[in-house]
Amino acid sequence: MEIDAYILKEDKILAKFSGKVAAIIHRRNDIEDKLIVIGKNKEITQNEILAATEFQEKYFNSVIIL
């Protein structure tokens, strides 16, 4: 089974990435949840996730699970 992920807090093009799952965006009105993935030594807030994913998530009724 495949699952989509947003890789956040990176500012360069990535050919490969190794990180940690920091949160899940659970879409209440869609069948696909999205993982929030960041670098192993990084942290992210709910507000940062909202700001970074709003361009797409504004179309869904979602909650962020930290």
C-alpha positions in Angstrom: 0.0 0.0 0.0 1.3 3.4 -0.9 0.8 6.6 1.1 1.6 10.2 0.2 3.9 12.4 2.3 4.7 16.0 2.5 8.5 16.5 3.2 8.7 19.8 5.1 11.4 22.0 6.4 13.8 21.3 3.5 14.8 24.1 1.1 16.6 22.2 -1.6 15.6 19.7 -4.3 16.0 16.2 -3.0 16.8 13.1 -5.0 16.6 10.9 -1.8 15.5 11.7 1.7 15.6 10.0 5.1 13.6 11.5 7.9 11.0 10.9 10.5 7.2 11.0 10.5 6.3 14.1 12.7 2.5 14.1 12.1 -0.4 12.8 10.0 -2.9 14.9 8.2 -6.2 12.9 8.5 -8.7 13.9 5.9 -12.2 13.4 7.2 -13.8 13.8 3.7 -11.3 11.8 1.7 -9.8 8.3 1.8 -6.2 9.4 1.8 -4.3 10.6 4.8 -0.9 12.3 4.3 2.3 11.9 6.3 4.3 14.9 7.5 8.0 14.0 7.2 10.9 16.1 8.4 14.6 15.6 9.0 15.6 13.4 11.8 17.0 16.3 13.9 14.3 18.8 13.2 11.0 19.8 14.9 7.8 21.2 13.5 4.7 22.9 15.0 1.1 22.4 14.0 1.1 26.0 12.7 4.1 25.4 10.5 2.4 22.3 9.1 -0.8 24.3 8.4 1.1 27.1 6.7 3.1 24.7 4.5 0.2 22.5 3.4 -2.6 25.0 3.1 -2.2 25.2 -0.7 -3.6 21.7 -1.0 -5.3 20.9 2.3 -7.7 23.9 2.0 -9.9 21.7 -0.2 -10.3 19.1 2.6 -11.8 18.8 6.0 -8.6 17.7 7.8 -7.1 17.4 11.2 -3.4 17.2 12.1 -2.4 14.4 14.4 0.9 15.0 16.1 
